[in-house]
Amino acid sequence: MVLIVGKTDIVLVKMGQFYVYIVKCARDNSFYTGYTNNLERRIDQHNRGIGSRYTRSHGPVELLYYENYRTRRRAMQREREIKRFTRKRKMNLINQESR
């Protein structure tokens, strides 16, 4: 277990609990990719307008896809990788997972 201290809360996180996720923004159907150690809380933050500047102006959001990683470093690497994907490639990734 690891104690993560944020600006507004303190969270006890199991080791290996890092997520990369893709959400769809309702306003324009754009995709936003991010990483977190608490997926449920992060989606809630996006929907309350405190998640990121981008989703604040494009939300609410719907979770479409996520991956789990053991380390923050690997999750961040994968986030950067996915952010460079084209929209079509992101859609293929999302659709591949839902089969």
Summary of the structure (lengths in Angstrom):
residues: 99
radius of gyration: 13.5
end to end distance: 33.2
largest distance: 38.5
contacts: 268
relative contact order: 0.19
helix: 38%
strand: 31%
